[in-house]
């Protein structure tokens, strides 16, 4: 009796374990759908393995030369370029298929099939054109992302310079705490911090503005493509409805196609609908109009901000960082913050 009870308990636990396992799998899938970001380090190799591989090109070499801060976005922009190429390829294939379906319909010798297939081909060709238009709109979105990448590239030297000066000061304090070079380095650190402060502010401003602008363009392009494709598909269904598919017995002759005028009207309606199409989505509001050409709020004018100038990073145009009047003012005159080396020098003079 005890053995039977034990066996039933084992079966019950086995079934419960299976139920718990299934529930855990479902719960994990739901959680994963909320974010595509890897939450564990061991997920990274799997993500990299699933990414498509592309041949090594000069663009790959430029990616290796990118500053650390802009490498991720550089990779995104490069991947988007491959995706845009795929849409352009799909456009060409769709237009080719449209021509082939028209030629096939003519070769059947059936007037009804020939007429319908020819007009279906016209709509398929227009669908291909819409894919090409979508690719062009994605290129505009990709160009906006490049502006963020270029700004990231220009900020990296500022970060590196600040870290380098800080490290040099720490090294001197440890090895030569009485070195007179500390004063010069601390002044240089103030200058580097001021430059980095301005650069970081510009980076966050341009990142928010351009990320919003980029995905405004992207989402608008997706909506336009989807609505126009749906529009063309609905007219294609109207065309197909005109084809009589009533079965015939051997020896019977199909009546002549009587819907040529209606089929032609379907194409006219499709053309008119495309011409009259208007965006059905609300514009995304932006406060970026308050930002000046120097990537700072328009209220901050005159000599209080720095500007970003173009430089060459990785073979492509990218903005560089220049010293601004704000940075110069912060390190000159009585506004400069004296460092530890400055106080040591004053004490030495008093002792002498």
C-alpha positions in Angstrom: 0.0 0.0 0.0 2.8 2.4 0.9 4.5 1.6 -2.4 1.4 2.5 -4.4 1.0 5.8 -2.5 4.7 6.6 -3.1 4.3 5.9 -6.8 1.2 8.2 -7.0 3.1 10.9 -5.2 6.0 10.6 -7.7 3.6 10.8 -10.6 1.8 13.8 -9.1 5.1 15.6 -8.5 6.3 14.8 -12.0 3.1 16.3 -13.5 3.4 19.3 -11.2 7.0 19.8 -12.3 6.0 19.7 -15.9 3.2 22.2 -15.3 5.6 24.5 -13.4 8.2 24.2 -16.3 5.6 25.1 -18.9 4.3 28.1 -16.9 7.9 29.3 -16.4 8.5 29.0 -20.2 5.4 31.0 -20.9 6.2 33.6 -18.3 9.8 34.0 -19.6 8.5 34.4 -23.1 6.1 37.2 -22.0 8.9 39.0 -20.1 11.2 38.7 -23.1 8.6 40.4 -25.3 8.8 43.5 -23.2 12.4 44.2 -24.2 14.9 42.8 -26.7 17.9 43.9 -24.5 20.1 41.0 -23.2 19.8 40.7 -19.4 22.5 38.1 -18.9 26.0 38.1 -20.2 25.7 34.6 -21.6 22.9 35.8 -23.9 25.4 38.0 -25.8 27.0 35.2 -27.8 23.6 33.9 -28.9 22.6 37.4 -30.0 25.8 37.8 -32.0 25.3 34.4 -33.5 21.9 35.3 -34.8 23.1 38.5 -36.4 23.6 38.3 -40.1 27.2 38.2 -41.3 28.4 40.5 -44.1 31.7 40.5 -46.0 34.6 42.6 -44.8 34.7 46.0 -46.6 36.4 49.4 -46.2 33.4 50.3 -44.1 34.3 47.5 -41.7 37.8 49.0 -41.4 36.3 52.4 -40.6 34.2 50.8 -37.9 37.3 49.4 -36.2 38.8 53.0 -36.2 35.7 54.6 -34.6 36.0 56.0 -31.1 34.6 53.7 -28.4 31.7 56.0 -27.7 30.3 55.9 -31.3 31.0 52.2 -32.2 27.6 50.9 -31.3 25.7 53.5 -33.3 28.2 53.1 -36.2 27.2 49.4 -36.2 23.5 50.2 -36.2 23.9 52.6 -39.1 25.8 50.0 -41.0 23.2 47.4 -40.4 20.5 49.8 -41.5 22.4 50.2 -44.7 22.1 46.4 -45.3 18.4 46.5 -44.5 17.8 49.4 -46.9 19.7 47.4 -49.6 17.3 44.5 -48.9 14.3 46.7 -49.4 15.7 48.0 -52.7 16.4 44.4 -53.8 12.8 43.5 -52.9 11.6 46.4 -55.0 13.5 45.3 -58.0 12.3 41.7 -57.6 8.6 42.8 -57.2 8.8 44.8 -60.4 10.4 41.9 -62.2 7.6 39.5 -61.0 5.0 42.0 -62.1 6.4 41.9 -65.7 6.6 38.1 -65.6 3.0 37.6 -64.4 1.8 39.9 -67.2 3.8 37.9 -69.8 2.5 34.6 -68.4 -1.1 35.7 -68.6 -0.7 36.7 -72.3 0.9 33.3 -73.1 -2.1 31.4 -71.7 -4.2 32.5 -74.7 -7.2 33.2 -72.3 -8.4 36.8 -72.8 -9.8 37.0 -69.3 -6.6 35.8 -67.7 -4.5 38.0 -70.0 -6.4 41.1 -69.1 -6.6 40.5 -65.3 -3.0 39.3 -65.0 -1.8 42.4 -67.0 -3.6 44.8 -64.6 -2.5 42.8 -61.5 1.0 43.2 -62.8 0.5 47.0 -62.9 -0.5 47.0 -59.3 2.4 44.6 -58.3 4.8 47.0 -60.1 3.4 49.9 -58.1 3.9 47.9 -54.9 7.5 47.5 -55.9 7.8 51.2 -56.4 6.5 51.8 -53.0 9.2 49.5 -51.6 11.8 51.7 -53.3 10.2 54.8 -51.9 10.3 53.2 -48.4 14.0 52.5 -48.8 14.6 56.2 -49.7 12.7 57.3 -46.6 14.8 54.9 -44.5 17.9 56.5 -45.9 16.7 59.9 -44.6 16.2 58.3 -41.1 19.7 56.8 -41.3 21.2 60.2 -42.2 19.8 61.6 -39.0 21.3 58.8 -36.9 24.7 59.8 -38.5 24.5 63.2 -36.9 24.3 61.6 -33.4 27.2 59.3 -34.3 29.3 62.2 -35.5 28.6 64.1 -32.2 29.6 61.1 -30.2 32.8 60.9 -32.1 33.6 64.5 -31.3 32.9 64.0 -27.6 35.3 61.0 -27.2 38.5 63.1 -27.4 37.2 65.4 -24.7 36.5 62.5 -22.4 39.9 60.9 -23.1 41.7 64.2 -22.5 40.0 64.7 -19.1 40.8 61.1 -18.1 44.4 61.5 -19.2 45.0 64.7 -17.3 43.3 63.3 -14.2 45.5 60.2 -14.3 48.7 62.3 -14.8 47.8 64.4 -11.7 47.2 61.2 -9.6 50.5 59.8 -10.8 52.4 63.0 -9.9 50.8 63.3 -6.5 51.9 59.7 -5.7 55.5 60.0 -7.0 56.3 63.8 -6.7 53.8 65.5 -4.4 55.8 68.7 -4.3 56.2 69.0 -8.1 55.5 72.4 -9.5 54.1 70.7 -12.6 51.0 70.0 -10.6 49.8 73.6 -10.8 50.0 73.5 -14.6 48.2 70.1 -14.7 45.4 71.3 -12.4 44.9 74.3 -14.6 44.8 72.0 -17.6 42.3 69.8 -15.8 40.0 72.7 -15.2 40.2 73.5 -18.9 39.5 69.8 -19.8 36.5 69.6 -17.4 35.1 72.8 -18.9 35.5 71.5 -22.4 34.0 68.1 -21.5 31.1 69.8 -19.7 30.1 71.7 -22.8 30.7 68.7 -25.1 28.5 66.4 -22.9 25.7 69.0 -22.9 25.8 69.2 -26.6 25.8 65.5 -26.9 22.7 65.0 -24.8 20.9 67.8 -26.6 21.7 66.5 -30.1 21.0 62.8 -29.1 17.5 63.5 -27.8 16.6 65.8 -30.7 17.9 63.6 -33.5 16.7 60.3 -32.0 13.2 61.8 -31.8 13.5 63.1 -35.4 15.0 59.9 -36.7 12.2 57.6 -35.5 9.6 60.2 -36.4 10.8 59.7 -40.0 11.1 55.9 -39.6 7.6 55.4 -38.2 6.1 57.8 -40.7 7.8 55.9 -43.5 6.4 52.6 -42.2 2.9 53.9 -41.9 3.0 55.4 -45.4 4.3 52.2 -46.8 1.7 50.1 -45.0 -1.3 52.2 -45.9 -0.3 52.5 -49.5 0.3 48.7 -49.8 -3.1 48.1 -48.2 -4.7 50.5 -50.6 -3.1 48.7 -53.6 -4.0 45.3 -52.2 -7.6 46.2 -51.9 -7.8 47.3 -55.5 -6.1 44.1 -56.5 -8.8 42.1 -54.8 -11.4 44.1 -56.8 -9.6 43.1 -59.9 -9.5 39.4 -59.0 -13.2 39.4 -58.3 -13.9 40.2 -62.0 -12.4 36.9 -63.1 -15.1 34.2 -63.6 -13.8 30.8 -62.2 -17.0 28.8 -62.8 -16.0 25.2 -63.7 -16.7 24.1 -67.3 -17.4 20.6 -68.6 -15.4 19.4 -71.6 -16.6 20.9 -74.8 -18.1 24.1 -73.3 -16.7 27.5 -74.3 -16.2 30.3 -71.9 -18.0 33.6 -72.7 -15.9 36.6 -73.7 -14.5 38.7 -70.9 -17.0 41.5 -70.3 -15.3 43.5 -67.5 -12.4 45.2 -69.3 -13.9 48.6 -68.6 -14.3 47.8 -64.9 -10.7 46.5 -64.7 -9.5 49.7 -66.2 -11.5 51.7 -63.8 -9.9 49.8 -60.9 -6.5 51.0 -62.1 -7.8 54.5 -62.4 -9.2 54.4 -58.8 -5.9 53.0 -57.5 -3.9 55.8 -59.2 -6.3 58.5 -57.9 -6.2 57.0 -54.3 -2.4 57.1 -54.3 -2.4 60.7 -55.6 -4.8 61.8 -52.9 -3.2 59.9 -50.0 -2.5 62.0 -47.0 -0.7 61.0 -43.7 -3.2 59.8 -41.1 -1.0 60.2 -38.1 -0.4 63.1 -35.7 2.9 64.9 -35.9 5.3 64.3 -33.0 5.8 67.6 -31.1 9.4 68.8 -30.5 11.0 71.5 -28.4 14.2 71.4 -30.5 13.2 74.7 -32.1 14.5 76.3 -28.9 18.0 75.0 -29.6 20.5 77.2 -31.4 23.0 76.2 -34.0 25.6 75.6 -31.3 23.5 72.7 -29.9 22.6 74.8 -26.8 19.3 76.4 -25.8 18.7 79.6 -27.7 18.5 81.5 -24.4 22.2 80.8 -24.0 23.7 83.2 -26.5 26.8 85.2 -27.1 30.1 83.8 -25.7 28.7 81.3 -23.3 28.7 78.2 -25.5 31.1 76.3 -27.7 30.4 75.3 -31.3 31.0 72.0 -33.0 33.2 72.0 -36.1 33.6 69.2 -38.7 36.5 66.8 -38.5 37.3 63.5 -40.1 36.7 60.4 -38.0 37.1 56.9 -39.6 37.0 58.3 -43.1 33.7 60.1 -42.7 32.8 63.6 -41.8 32.3 64.1 -38.0 32.2 67.2 -35.8 35.2 68.0 -33.7 35.4 69.9 -30.4 36.9 73.4 -30.1 37.7 75.5 -27.1 34.9 78.0 -26.4 34.8 81.5 -24.9 33.0 79.9 -21.9 35.9 77.5 -21.4 38.5 80.3 -21.7 36.6 82.4 -19.2 36.4 79.6 -16.7 40.1 79.1 -16.6 41.2 82.7 -16.6 41.3 85.5 -14.1 39.7 85.2 -10.7 37.1 82.6 -11.9 39.6 79.8 -12.0 39.2 77.3 -9.2 42.7 76.9 -7.5 43.8 73.3 -7.1 45.7 71.5 -4.4 49.1 72.3 -6.0 48.2 76.0 -5.9 47.7 75.9 -2.1 51.0 74.0 -1.7 52.9 76.6 -3.6 51.4 79.4 -1.4 52.4 77.6 1.7 56.0 77.2 0.5 56.2 80.9 -0.3 55.0 81.8 3.2 57.6 79.5 4.8 60.4 81.1 2.7 
